[in-house]
Amino acid sequence: MDIKQHPQYNANDFKYLQAKGWTTQEIIQRWDEENKMGKPPCTWDTTFAQAKLQRTCK
């Protein structure tokens, strides 16, 4: 599966998790679990989230 086709895919979330050291397979597993629980994708839309993303992905 192309990760960009995953229902939970968000470019910023993917970038953040990679910066934290997650492998693509680990990210897919997490997103699969979150999708099964009915959670929406993480969108990183808030000011706080954007600041956290910028700090982590320098």
Beta strands, then each sheet from edge to edge (+ up, - down):
end
